[in-house]
Amino acid sequence: MSAFNEMVDLTNKLFYYLETFEINGGRETAREILLDELKKDAVESKMLSLRASAAYEKSADAYYAKHGTAGEF
């Protein structure tokens, strides 16, 4: 369901940005460019989130190993 919500958000952003363009031949080109950039932004955001989560887990494991604990309190 989260993937669906992300796609709806991406589509809403696309339509928001497209409203700033006149309806002409250039609008279709702008649509493709905007869609590509929004997709790239969504992927980068997801990867940043995954990297942050992985870094936290790695740091937490090192901390717990150093102090001999089994997890968060």
mmJSON file of the N, C-alpha and C atoms, coordinates in Angstrom:
{"data_MODEL":{"atom_site":{
"group_PDB":["ATOM","ATOM","ATOM","ATOM","ATOM","ATOM","ATOM","ATOM","ATOM","ATOM","ATOM","ATOM","ATOM","ATOM","ATOM","ATOM","ATOM","ATOM","ATOM","ATOM","ATOM","ATOM","ATOM","ATOM","ATOM","ATOM","ATOM","ATOM","ATOM","ATOM","ATOM","ATOM","ATOM","ATOM","ATOM","ATOM","ATOM","ATOM","ATOM","ATOM","ATOM","ATOM","ATOM","ATOM","ATOM","ATOM","ATOM","ATOM","ATOM","ATOM","ATOM","ATOM","ATOM","ATOM","ATOM","ATOM","ATOM","ATOM","ATOM","ATOM","ATOM","ATOM","ATOM","ATOM","ATOM","ATOM","ATOM","ATOM","ATOM","ATOM","ATOM","ATOM","ATOM","ATOM","ATOM","ATOM","ATOM","ATOM","ATOM","ATOM","ATOM","ATOM","ATOM","ATOM","ATOM","ATOM","ATOM","ATOM","ATOM","ATOM","ATOM","ATOM","ATOM","ATOM","ATOM","ATOM","ATOM","ATOM","ATOM","ATOM","ATOM","ATOM","ATOM","ATOM","ATOM","ATOM","ATOM","ATOM","ATOM","ATOM","ATOM","ATOM","ATOM","ATOM","ATOM","ATOM","ATOM","ATOM","ATOM","ATOM","ATOM","ATOM","ATOM","ATOM","ATOM","ATOM","ATOM","ATOM","ATOM","ATOM","ATOM","ATOM","ATOM","ATOM","ATOM","ATOM","ATOM","ATOM","ATOM","ATOM","ATOM","ATOM","ATOM","ATOM","ATOM","ATOM","ATOM","ATOM","ATOM","ATOM","ATOM","ATOM","ATOM","ATOM","ATOM","ATOM","ATOM","ATOM","ATOM","ATOM","ATOM","ATOM","ATOM","ATOM","ATOM","ATOM","ATOM","ATOM","ATOM","ATOM","ATOM","ATOM","ATOM","ATOM","ATOM","ATOM","ATOM","ATOM","ATOM","ATOM","ATOM","ATOM","ATOM","ATOM","ATOM","ATOM","ATOM","ATOM","ATOM","ATOM","ATOM","ATOM","ATOM","ATOM","ATOM","ATOM","ATOM","ATOM","ATOM","ATOM","ATOM","ATOM","ATOM","ATOM","ATOM","ATOM","ATOM","ATOM","ATOM","ATOM","ATOM","ATOM","ATOM","ATOM","ATOM","ATOM","ATOM","ATOM","ATOM"],
"id":[1,2,3,4,5,6,7,8,9,10,11,12,13,14,15,16,17,18,19,20,21,22,23,24,25,26,27,28,29,30,31,32,33,34,35,36,37,38,39,40,41,42,43,44,45,46,47,48,49,50,51,52,53,54,55,56,57,58,59,60,61,62,63,64,65,66,67,68,69,70,71,72,73,74,75,76,77,78,79,80,81,82,83,84,85,86,87,88,89,90,91,92,93,94,95,96,97,98,99,100,101,102,103,104,105,106,107,108,109,110,111,112,113,114,115,116,117,118,119,120,121,122,123,124,125,126,127,128,129,130,131,132,133,134,135,136,137,138,139,140,141,142,143,144,145,146,147,148,149,150,151,152,153,154,155,156,157,158,159,160,161,162,163,164,165,166,167,168,169,170,171,172,173,174,175,176,177,178,179,180,181,182,183,184,185,186,187,188,189,190,191,192,193,194,195,196,197,198,199,200,201,202,203,204,205,206,207,208,209,210,211,212,213,214,215,216,217,218,219],
"type_symbol":["N","C","C","N","C","C","N","C","C","N","C","C","N","C","C","N","C","C","N","C","C","N","C","C","N","C","C","N","C","C","N","C","C","N","C","C","N","C","C","N","C","C","N","C","C","N","C","C","N","C","C","N","C","C","N","C","C","N","C","C","N","C","C","N","C","C","N","C","C","N","C","C","N","C","C","N","C","C","N","C","C","N","C","C","N","C","C","N","C","C","N","C","C","N","C","C","N","C","C","N","C","C","N","C","C","N","C","C","N","C","C","N","C","C","N","C","C","N","C","C","N","C","C","N","C","C","N","C","C","N","C","C","N","C","C","N","C","C","N","C","C","N","C","C","N","C","C","N","C","C","N","C","C","N","C","C","N","C","C","N","C","C","N","C","C","N","C","C","N","C","C","N","C","C","N","C","C","N","C","C","N","C","C","N","C","C","N","C","C","N","C","C","N","C","C","N","C","C","N","C","C","N","C","C","N","C","C","N","C","C","N","C","C","N","C","C","N","C","C"],
"label_atom_id":["N","CA","C","N","CA","C","N","CA","C","N","CA","C","N","CA","C","N","CA","C","N","CA","C","N","CA","C","N","CA","C","N","CA","C","N","CA","C","N","CA","C","N","CA","C","N","CA","C","N","CA","C","N","CA","C","N","CA","C","N","CA","C","N","CA","C","N","CA","C","N","CA","C","N","CA","C","N","CA","C","N","CA","C","N","CA","C","N","CA","C","N","CA","C","N","CA","C","N","CA","C","N","CA","C","N","CA","C","N","CA","C","N","CA","C","N","CA","C","N","CA","C","N","CA","C","N","CA","C","N","CA","C","N","CA","C","N","CA","C","N","CA","C","N","CA","C","N","CA","C","N","CA","C","N","CA","C","N","CA","C","N","CA","C","N","CA","C","N","CA","C","N","CA","C","N","CA","C","N","CA","C","N","CA","C","N","CA","C","N","CA","C","N","CA","C","N","CA","C","N","CA","C","N","CA","C","N","CA","C","N","CA","C","N","CA","C","N","CA","C","N","CA","C","N","CA","C","N","CA","C","N","CA","C","N","CA","C","N","CA","C","N","CA","C","N","CA","C","N","CA","C","N","CA","C"],
"label_alt_id":[null,null,null,null,null,null,null,null,null,null,null,null,null,null,null,null,null,null,null,null,null,null,null,null,null,null,null,null,null,null,null,null,null,null,null,null,null,null,null,null,null,null,null,null,null,null,null,null,null,null,null,null,null,null,null,null,null,null,null,null,null,null,null,null,null,null,null,null,null,null,null,null,null,null,null,null,null,null,null,null,null,null,null,null,null,null,null,null,null,null,null,null,null,null,null,null,null,null,null,null,null,null,null,null,null,null,null,null,null,null,null,null,null,null,null,null,null,null,null,null,null,null,null,null,null,null,null,null,null,null,null,null,null,null,null,null,null,null,null,null,null,null,null,null,null,null,null,null,null,null,null,null,null,null,null,null,null,null,null,null,null,null,null,null,null,null,null,null,null,null,null,null,null,null,null,null,null,null,null,null,null,null,null,null,null,null,null,null,null,null,null,null,null,null,null,null,null,null,null,null,null,null,null,null,null,null,null,null,null,null,null,null,null,null,null,null,null,null,null],
"label_comp_id":["MET","MET","MET","SER","SER","SER","ALA","ALA","ALA","PHE","PHE","PHE","ASN","ASN","ASN","GLU","GLU","GLU","MET","MET","MET","VAL","VAL","VAL","ASP","ASP","ASP","LEU","LEU","LEU","THR","THR","THR","ASN","ASN","ASN","LYS","LYS","LYS","LEU","LEU","LEU","PHE","PHE","PHE","TYR","TYR","TYR","TYR","TYR","TYR","LEU","LEU","LEU","GLU","GLU","GLU","THR","THR","THR","PHE","PHE","PHE","GLU","GLU","GLU","ILE","ILE","ILE","ASN","ASN","ASN","GLY","GLY","GLY","GLY","GLY","GLY","ARG","ARG","ARG","GLU","GLU","GLU","THR","THR","THR","ALA","ALA","ALA","ARG","ARG","ARG","GLU","GLU","GLU","ILE","ILE","ILE","LEU","LEU","LEU","LEU","LEU","LEU","ASP","ASP","ASP","GLU","GLU","GLU","LEU","LEU","LEU","LYS","LYS","LYS","LYS","LYS","LYS","ASP","ASP","ASP","ALA","ALA","ALA","VAL","VAL","VAL","GLU","GLU","GLU","SER","SER","SER","LYS","LYS","LYS","MET","MET","MET","LEU","LEU","LEU","SER","SER","SER","LEU","LEU","LEU","ARG","ARG","ARG","ALA","ALA","ALA","SER","SER","SER","ALA","ALA","ALA","ALA","ALA","ALA","TYR","TYR","TYR","GLU","GLU","GLU","LYS","LYS","LYS","SER","SER","SER","ALA","ALA","ALA","ASP","ASP","ASP","ALA","ALA","ALA","TYR","TYR","TYR","TYR","TYR","TYR","ALA","ALA","ALA","LYS","LYS","LYS","HIS","HIS","HIS","GLY","GLY","GLY","THR","THR","THR","ALA","ALA","ALA","GLY","GLY","GLY","GLU","GLU","GLU","PHE","PHE","PHE"],
"label_asym_id":["A","A","A","A","A","A","A","A","A","A","A","A","A","A","A","A","A","A","A","A","A","A","A","A","A","A","A","A","A","A","A","A","A","A","A","A","A","A","A","A","A","A","A","A","A","A","A","A","A","A","A","A","A","A","A","A","A","A","A","A","A","A","A","A","A","A","A","A","A","A","A","A","A","A","A","A","A","A","A","A","A","A","A","A","A","A","A","A","A","A","A","A","A","A","A","A","A","A","A","A","A","A","A","A","A","A","A","A","A","A","A","A","A","A","A","A","A","A","A","A","A","A","A","A","A","A","A","A","A","A","A","A","A","A","A","A","A","A","A","A","A","A","A","A","A","A","A","A","A","A","A","A","A","A","A","A","A","A","A","A","A","A","A","A","A","A","A","A","A","A","A","A","A","A","A","A","A","A","A","A","A","A","A","A","A","A","A","A","A","A","A","A","A","A","A","A","A","A","A","A","A","A","A","A","A","A","A","A","A","A","A","A","A","A","A","A","A","A","A"],
"label_entity_id":["1","1","1","1","1","1","1","1","1","1","1","1","1","1","1","1","1","1","1","1","1","1","1","1","1","1","1","1","1","1","1","1","1","1","1","1","1","1","1","1","1","1","1","1","1","1","1","1","1","1","1","1","1","1","1","1","1","1","1","1","1","1","1","1","1","1","1","1","1","1","1","1","1","1","1","1","1","1","1","1","1","1","1","1","1","1","1","1","1","1","1","1","1","1","1","1","1","1","1","1","1","1","1","1","1","1","1","1","1","1","1","1","1","1","1","1","1","1","1","1","1","1","1","1","1","1","1","1","1","1","1","1","1","1","1","1","1","1","1","1","1","1","1","1","1","1","1","1","1","1","1","1","1","1","1","1","1","1","1","1","1","1","1","1","1","1","1","1","1","1","1","1","1","1","1","1","1","1","1","1","1","1","1","1","1","1","1","1","1","1","1","1","1","1","1","1","1","1","1","1","1","1","1","1","1","1","1","1","1","1","1","1","1","1","1","1","1","1","1"],
"label_seq_id":[1,1,1,2,2,2,3,3,3,4,4,4,5,5,5,6,6,6,7,7,7,8,8,8,9,9,9,10,10,10,11,11,11,12,12,12,13,13,13,14,14,14,15,15,15,16,16,16,17,17,17,18,18,18,19,19,19,20,20,20,21,21,21,22,22,22,23,23,23,24,24,24,25,25,25,26,26,26,27,27,27,28,28,28,29,29,29,30,30,30,31,31,31,32,32,32,33,33,33,34,34,34,35,35,35,36,36,36,37,37,37,38,38,38,39,39,39,40,40,40,41,41,41,42,42,42,43,43,43,44,44,44,45,45,45,46,46,46,47,47,47,48,48,48,49,49,49,50,50,50,51,51,51,52,52,52,53,53,53,54,54,54,55,55,55,56,56,56,57,57,57,58,58,58,59,59,59,60,60,60,61,61,61,62,62,62,63,63,63,64,64,64,65,65,65,66,66,66,67,67,67,68,68,68,69,69,69,70,70,70,71,71,71,72,72,72,73,73,73],
"pdbx_PDB_ins_code":[null,null,null,null,null,null,null,null,null,null,null,null,null,null,null,null,null,null,null,null,null,null,null,null,null,null,null,null,null,null,null,null,null,null,null,null,null,null,null,null,null,null,null,null,null,null,null,null,null,null,null,null,null,null,null,null,null,null,null,null,null,null,null,null,null,null,null,null,null,null,null,null,null,null,null,null,null,null,null,null,null,null,null,null,null,null,null,null,null,null,null,null,null,null,null,null,null,null,null,null,null,null,null,null,null,null,null,null,null,null,null,null,null,null,null,null,null,null,null,null,null,null,null,null,null,null,null,null,null,null,null,null,null,null,null,null,null,null,null,null,null,null,null,null,null,null,null,null,null,null,null,null,null,null,null,null,null,null,null,null,null,null,null,null,null,null,null,null,null,null,null,null,null,null,null,null,null,null,null,null,null,null,null,null,null,null,null,null,null,null,null,null,null,null,null,null,null,null,null,null,null,null,null,null,null,null,null,null,null,null,null,null,null,null,null,null,null,null,null],
"Cartn_x":[0.82,0.0,0.864,2.006,2.905,3.391,3.656,4.096,2.999,1.743,0.619,0.551,0.704,0.668,1.803,2.982,4.113,3.833,3.185,2.856,1.807,0.827,-0.187,0.467,1.387,2.098,2.907,3.589,4.385,3.49,2.336,1.405,0.853,0.528,0.028,1.068,2.327,3.398,3.536,3.445,3.569,2.48,1.235,0.146,0.291,0.781,1.003,1.997,3.111,4.117,3.646,2.868,2.395,1.406,0.731,-0.217,0.467,1.785,2.501,2.846,2.618,2.935,1.681,1.85,0.771,0.491,-0.738,-1.074,-0.638,0.517,1.051,1.988,2.725,3.613,4.717,5.168,6.243,5.803,4.514,4.002,4.303,4.217,4.483,5.952,6.847,8.273,8.533,7.918,8.073,7.536,6.444,5.858,6.841,7.495,8.467,9.664,10.156,11.297,10.922,9.776,9.335,9.116,8.504,8.249,9.559,10.524,11.835,12.51,12.471,13.112,12.395,11.072,10.326,10.583,10.683,10.998,12.393,13.352,14.721,14.768,14.024,13.971,13.37,12.336,11.702,12.664,13.406,14.367,15.499,16.006,17.081,16.614,15.402,14.854,14.734,14.264,14.121,15.492,16.478,17.82,18.446,18.237,18.755,18.154,16.866,16.189,16.75,16.961,17.507,18.936,19.739,21.112,21.145,20.29,20.242,19.828,18.865,18.4,19.501,20.213,21.296,22.438,22.751,23.817,23.439,22.173,21.712,21.843,21.391,21.464,22.913,23.797,25.211,25.809,25.5,26.009,25.422,24.157,23.503,24.125,24.359,24.989,26.377,27.151,28.492,28.402,27.45,27.276,26.9,25.932,25.479,26.589,27.387,28.502,29.541,29.799,30.808,30.382,29.1,28.612,27.941,27.908,27.374,25.878,25.163,23.69,23.074,21.778,21.106,20.18,19.917,19.011,18.659,17.782,17.374,16.543,16.595,15.873,14.448],
"Cartn_y":[-1.19,0.0,1.254,1.194,2.334,2.723,1.724,2.014,2.762,2.377,3.062,4.511,4.742,6.109,6.953,6.348,7.07,7.445,6.546,6.812,7.92,7.914,8.971,10.306,10.332,11.562,12.069,11.161,11.524,12.102,11.484,11.96,13.33,13.527,14.841,15.925,15.622,16.593,16.896,15.864,16.061,17.007,16.76,17.631,19.046,19.168,20.492,21.288,20.657,21.34,21.587,20.668,20.843,22.003,22.338,23.452,24.779,24.846,26.095,26.268,25.248,25.313,25.577,26.308,26.496,25.165,24.998,23.773,23.985,23.389,23.451,22.256,22.243,21.119,20.929,21.987,21.892,21.258,21.262,20.687,19.188,18.497,17.046,16.769,17.564,17.425,17.733,18.795,19.16,18.044,17.421,16.328,15.178,14.812,13.71,14.063,15.274,15.706,15.731,16.314,16.375,14.987,14.102,12.751,12.019,12.148,11.517,12.054,13.365,13.968,13.598,13.547,13.171,11.717,10.855,9.445,9.324,10.062,10.022,10.54,11.601,12.152,11.147,10.435,9.436,8.292,7.841,6.752,7.205,8.399,8.912,9.06,9.512,9.655,8.298,7.304,5.954,5.382,5.562,5.046,5.742,7.036,7.767,7.221,6.948,6.389,5.009,4.177,2.84,2.902,3.809,3.952,4.422,5.364,5.871,4.756,3.98,2.874,1.833,1.517,0.531,1.059,2.338,2.927,2.908,3.18,3.143,1.734,0.758,-0.635,-1.061,-0.674,-1.04,-0.389,0.889,1.596,1.019,0.685,0.109,-1.239,-2.069,-3.372,-3.204,-2.247,-2.0,-1.514,-0.644,-0.13,-1.258,-2.071,-3.168,-4.192,-4.451,-5.387,-4.808,-3.51,-2.876,-2.889,-2.641,-2.53,-3.801,-4.822,-6.102,-6.116,-5.301,-5.289,-6.017,-6.289,-7.076,-6.245,-5.019,-4.204,-2.917,-2.154,-0.89,-1.138,-0.195,-0.334,0.154],
"Cartn_z":[0.0,0.0,0.0,0.628,0.684,-0.712,-1.563,-2.926,-3.687,-3.434,-4.077,-3.621,-2.327,-1.801,-2.355,-2.504,-3.086,-4.535,-5.274,-6.678,-6.774,-5.879,-5.866,-5.554,-4.607,-4.26,-5.447,-6.126,-7.295,-8.388,-8.621,-9.644,-9.271,-8.004,-7.57,-7.774,-7.463,-7.688,-9.169,-10.001,-11.448,-11.949,-11.553,-12.005,-11.453,-10.231,-9.653,-10.5,-10.868,-11.67,-13.094,-13.657,-15.022,-15.146,-14.067,-14.115,-14.403,-14.212,-14.468,-15.946,-16.764,-18.187,-19.01,-20.097,-21.06,-21.744,-22.2,-22.932,-24.38,-24.707,-26.067,-26.258,-27.353,-27.654,-26.632,-25.992,-25.017,-23.704,-23.474,-22.226,-22.141,-23.245,-23.256,-22.936,-23.48,-23.174,-21.7,-21.22,-19.811,-18.918,-19.308,-18.539,-18.385,-19.48,-19.437,-18.55,-18.684,-17.88,-16.407,-16.086,-14.696,-14.112,-14.878,-14.392,-14.107,-15.007,-14.784,-13.528,-13.34,-12.172,-10.879,-10.906,-9.706,-9.329,-10.34,-10.068,-9.457,-10.041,-9.533,-8.099,-7.816,-6.467,-5.486,-5.904,-5.035,-4.735,-5.741,-5.54,-4.621,-4.843,-3.991,-2.546,-2.352,-1.009,-0.325,-1.064,-0.508,-0.153,-1.029,-0.766,0.442,0.584,1.734,3.026,2.977,4.15,4.498,3.49,3.723,4.253,3.712,4.186,5.635,5.976,7.349,8.302,7.9,8.734,8.913,7.84,7.917,8.788,8.662,9.475,10.955,11.245,12.634,13.199,12.434,12.899,13.142,12.237,12.381,13.63,13.833,15.01,16.291,16.26,17.437,17.776,16.778,17.019,17.634,17.126,17.669,19.118,19.4,20.761,21.709,21.304,22.156,22.383,21.362,21.508,22.46,22.37,23.233,24.701,24.952,26.325,26.835,26.025,26.456,26.702,25.996,26.141,24.962,25.075,24.033,23.165,23.499,22.694,23.407,22.786,23.376,24.617,25.528,26.774,26.628],
"occupancy":[1.0,1.0,1.0,1.0,1.0,1.0,1.0,1.0,1.0,1.0,1.0,1.0,1.0,1.0,1.0,1.0,1.0,1.0,1.0,1.0,1.0,1.0,1.0,1.0,1.0,1.0,1.0,1.0,1.0,1.0,1.0,1.0,1.0,1.0,1.0,1.0,1.0,1.0,1.0,1.0,1.0,1.0,1.0,1.0,1.0,1.0,1.0,1.0,1.0,1.0,1.0,1.0,1.0,1.0,1.0,1.0,1.0,1.0,1.0,1.0,1.0,1.0,1.0,1.0,1.0,1.0,1.0,1.0,1.0,1.0,1.0,1.0,1.0,1.0,1.0,1.0,1.0,1.0,1.0,1.0,1.0,1.0,1.0,1.0,1.0,1.0,1.0,1.0,1.0,1.0,1.0,1.0,1.0,1.0,1.0,1.0,1.0,1.0,1.0,1.0,1.0,1.0,1.0,1.0,1.0,1.0,1.0,1.0,1.0,1.0,1.0,1.0,1.0,1.0,1.0,1.0,1.0,1.0,1.0,1.0,1.0,1.0,1.0,1.0,1.0,1.0,1.0,1.0,1.0,1.0,1.0,1.0,1.0,1.0,1.0,1.0,1.0,1.0,1.0,1.0,1.0,1.0,1.0,1.0,1.0,1.0,1.0,1.0,1.0,1.0,1.0,1.0,1.0,1.0,1.0,1.0,1.0,1.0,1.0,1.0,1.0,1.0,1.0,1.0,1.0,1.0,1.0,1.0,1.0,1.0,1.0,1.0,1.0,1.0,1.0,1.0,1.0,1.0,1.0,1.0,1.0,1.0,1.0,1.0,1.0,1.0,1.0,1.0,1.0,1.0,1.0,1.0,1.0,1.0,1.0,1.0,1.0,1.0,1.0,1.0,1.0,1.0,1.0,1.0,1.0,1.0,1.0,1.0,1.0,1.0,1.0,1.0,1.0,1.0,1.0,1.0,1.0,1.0,1.0],
"B_iso_or_equiv":[0.0,0.0,0.0,0.0,0.0,0.0,0.0,0.0,0.0,0.0,0.0,0.0,0.0,0.0,0.0,0.0,0.0,0.0,0.0,0.0,0.0,0.0,0.0,0.0,0.0,0.0,0.0,0.0,0.0,0.0,0.0,0.0,0.0,0.0,0.0,0.0,0.0,0.0,0.0,0.0,0.0,0.0,0.0,0.0,0.0,0.0,0.0,0.0,0.0,0.0,0.0,0.0,0.0,0.0,0.0,0.0,0.0,0.0,0.0,0.0,0.0,0.0,0.0,0.0,0.0,0.0,0.0,0.0,0.0,0.0,0.0,0.0,0.0,0.0,0.0,0.0,0.0,0.0,0.0,0.0,0.0,0.0,0.0,0.0,0.0,0.0,0.0,0.0,0.0,0.0,0.0,0.0,0.0,0.0,0.0,0.0,0.0,0.0,0.0,0.0,0.0,0.0,0.0,0.0,0.0,0.0,0.0,0.0,0.0,0.0,0.0,0.0,0.0,0.0,0.0,0.0,0.0,0.0,0.0,0.0,0.0,0.0,0.0,0.0,0.0,0.0,0.0,0.0,0.0,0.0,0.0,0.0,0.0,0.0,0.0,0.0,0.0,0.0,0.0,0.0,0.0,0.0,0.0,0.0,0.0,0.0,0.0,0.0,0.0,0.0,0.0,0.0,0.0,0.0,0.0,0.0,0.0,0.0,0.0,0.0,0.0,0.0,0.0,0.0,0.0,0.0,0.0,0.0,0.0,0.0,0.0,0.0,0.0,0.0,0.0,0.0,0.0,0.0,0.0,0.0,0.0,0.0,0.0,0.0,0.0,0.0,0.0,0.0,0.0,0.0,0.0,0.0,0.0,0.0,0.0,0.0,0.0,0.0,0.0,0.0,0.0,0.0,0.0,0.0,0.0,0.0,0.0,0.0,0.0,0.0,0.0,0.0,0.0,0.0,0.0,0.0,0.0,0.0,0.0],
"pdbx_formal_charge":[null,null,null,null,null,null,null,null,null,null,null,null,null,null,null,null,null,null,null,null,null,null,null,null,null,null,null,null,null,null,null,null,null,null,null,null,null,null,null,null,null,null,null,null,null,null,null,null,null,null,null,null,null,null,null,null,null,null,null,null,null,null,null,null,null,null,null,null,null,null,null,null,null,null,null,null,null,null,null,null,null,null,null,null,null,null,null,null,null,null,null,null,null,null,null,null,null,null,null,null,null,null,null,null,null,null,null,null,null,null,null,null,null,null,null,null,null,null,null,null,null,null,null,null,null,null,null,null,null,null,null,null,null,null,null,null,null,null,null,null,null,null,null,null,null,null,null,null,null,null,null,null,null,null,null,null,null,null,null,null,null,null,null,null,null,null,null,null,null,null,null,null,null,null,null,null,null,null,null,null,null,null,null,null,null,null,null,null,null,null,null,null,null,null,null,null,null,null,null,null,null,null,null,null,null,null,null,null,null,null,null,null,null,null,null,null,null,null,null],
"auth_seq_id":[1,1,1,2,2,2,3,3,3,4,4,4,5,5,5,6,6,6,7,7,7,8,8,8,9,9,9,10,10,10,11,11,11,12,12,12,13,13,13,14,14,14,15,15,15,16,16,16,17,17,17,18,18,18,19,19,19,20,20,20,21,21,21,22,22,22,23,23,23,24,24,24,25,25,25,26,26,26,27,27,27,28,28,28,29,29,29,30,30,30,31,31,31,32,32,32,33,33,33,34,34,34,35,35,35,36,36,36,37,37,37,38,38,38,39,39,39,40,40,40,41,41,41,42,42,42,43,43,43,44,44,44,45,45,45,46,46,46,47,47,47,48,48,48,49,49,49,50,50,50,51,51,51,52,52,52,53,53,53,54,54,54,55,55,55,56,56,56,57,57,57,58,58,58,59,59,59,60,60,60,61,61,61,62,62,62,63,63,63,64,64,64,65,65,65,66,66,66,67,67,67,68,68,68,69,69,69,70,70,70,71,71,71,72,72,72,73,73,73],
"auth_comp_id":["MET","MET","MET","SER","SER","SER","ALA","ALA","ALA","PHE","PHE","PHE","ASN","ASN","ASN","GLU","GLU","GLU","MET","MET","MET","VAL","VAL","VAL","ASP","ASP","ASP","LEU","LEU","LEU","THR","THR","THR","ASN","ASN","ASN","LYS","LYS","LYS","LEU","LEU","LEU","PHE","PHE","PHE","TYR","TYR","TYR","TYR","TYR","TYR","LEU","LEU","LEU","GLU","GLU","GLU","THR","THR","THR","PHE","PHE","PHE","GLU","GLU","GLU","ILE","ILE","ILE","ASN","ASN","ASN","GLY","GLY","GLY","GLY","GLY","GLY","ARG","ARG","ARG","GLU","GLU","GLU","THR","THR","THR","ALA","ALA","ALA","ARG","ARG","ARG","GLU","GLU","GLU","ILE","ILE","ILE","LEU","LEU","LEU","LEU","LEU","LEU","ASP","ASP","ASP","GLU","GLU","GLU","LEU","LEU","LEU","LYS","LYS","LYS","LYS","LYS","LYS","ASP","ASP","ASP","ALA","ALA","ALA","VAL","VAL","VAL","GLU","GLU","GLU","SER","SER","SER","LYS","LYS","LYS","MET","MET","MET","LEU","LEU","LEU","SER","SER","SER","LEU","LEU","LEU","ARG","ARG","ARG","ALA","ALA","ALA","SER","SER","SER","ALA","ALA","ALA","ALA","ALA","ALA","TYR","TYR","TYR","GLU","GLU","GLU","LYS","LYS","LYS","SER","SER","SER","ALA","ALA","ALA","ASP","ASP","ASP","ALA","ALA","ALA","TYR","TYR","TYR","TYR","TYR","TYR","ALA","ALA","ALA","LYS","LYS","LYS","HIS","HIS","HIS","GLY","GLY","GLY","THR","THR","THR","ALA","ALA","ALA","GLY","GLY","GLY","GLU","GLU","GLU","PHE","PHE","PHE"],
"auth_asym_id":["A","A","A","A","A","A","A","A","A","A","A","A","A","A","A","A","A","A","A","A","A","A","A","A","A","A","A","A","A","A","A","A","A","A","A","A","A","A","A","A","A","A","A","A","A","A","A","A","A","A","A","A","A","A","A","A","A","A","A","A","A","A","A","A","A","A","A","A","A","A","A","A","A","A","A","A","A","A","A","A","A","A","A","A","A","A","A","A","A","A","A","A","A","A","A","A","A","A","A","A","A","A","A","A","A","A","A","A","A","A","A","A","A","A","A","A","A","A","A","A","A","A","A","A","A","A","A","A","A","A","A","A","A","A","A","A","A","A","A","A","A","A","A","A","A","A","A","A","A","A","A","A","A","A","A","A","A","A","A","A","A","A","A","A","A","A","A","A","A","A","A","A","A","A","A","A","A","A","A","A","A","A","A","A","A","A","A","A","A","A","A","A","A","A","A","A","A","A","A","A","A","A","A","A","A","A","A","A","A","A","A","A","A","A","A","A","A","A","A"],
"auth_atom_id":["N","CA","C","N","CA","C","N","CA","C","N","CA","C","N","CA","C","N","CA","C","N","CA","C","N","CA","C","N","CA","C","N","CA","C","N","CA","C","N","CA","C","N","CA","C","N","CA","C","N","CA","C","N","CA","C","N","CA","C","N","CA","C","N","CA","C","N","CA","C","N","CA","C","N","CA","C","N","CA","C","N","CA","C","N","CA","C","N","CA","C","N","CA","C","N","CA","C","N","CA","C","N","CA","C","N","CA","C","N","CA","C","N","CA","C","N","CA","C","N","CA","C","N","CA","C","N","CA","C","N","CA","C","N","CA","C","N","CA","C","N","CA","C","N","CA","C","N","CA","C","N","CA","C","N","CA","C","N","CA","C","N","CA","C","N","CA","C","N","CA","C","N","CA","C","N","CA","C","N","CA","C","N","CA","C","N","CA","C","N","CA","C","N","CA","C","N","CA","C","N","CA","C","N","CA","C","N","CA","C","N","CA","C","N","CA","C","N","CA","C","N","CA","C","N","CA","C","N","CA","C","N","CA","C","N","CA","C","N","CA","C","N","CA","C","N","CA","C","N","CA","C","N","CA","C"],
"pdbx_PDB_model_num":[1,1,1,1,1,1,1,1,1,1,1,1,1,1,1,1,1,1,1,1,1,1,1,1,1,1,1,1,1,1,1,1,1,1,1,1,1,1,1,1,1,1,1,1,1,1,1,1,1,1,1,1,1,1,1,1,1,1,1,1,1,1,1,1,1,1,1,1,1,1,1,1,1,1,1,1,1,1,1,1,1,1,1,1,1,1,1,1,1,1,1,1,1,1,1,1,1,1,1,1,1,1,1,1,1,1,1,1,1,1,1,1,1,1,1,1,1,1,1,1,1,1,1,1,1,1,1,1,1,1,1,1,1,1,1,1,1,1,1,1,1,1,1,1,1,1,1,1,1,1,1,1,1,1,1,1,1,1,1,1,1,1,1,1,1,1,1,1,1,1,1,1,1,1,1,1,1,1,1,1,1,1,1,1,1,1,1,1,1,1,1,1,1,1,1,1,1,1,1,1,1,1,1,1,1,1,1,1,1,1,1,1,1,1,1,1,1,1,1]
}}}
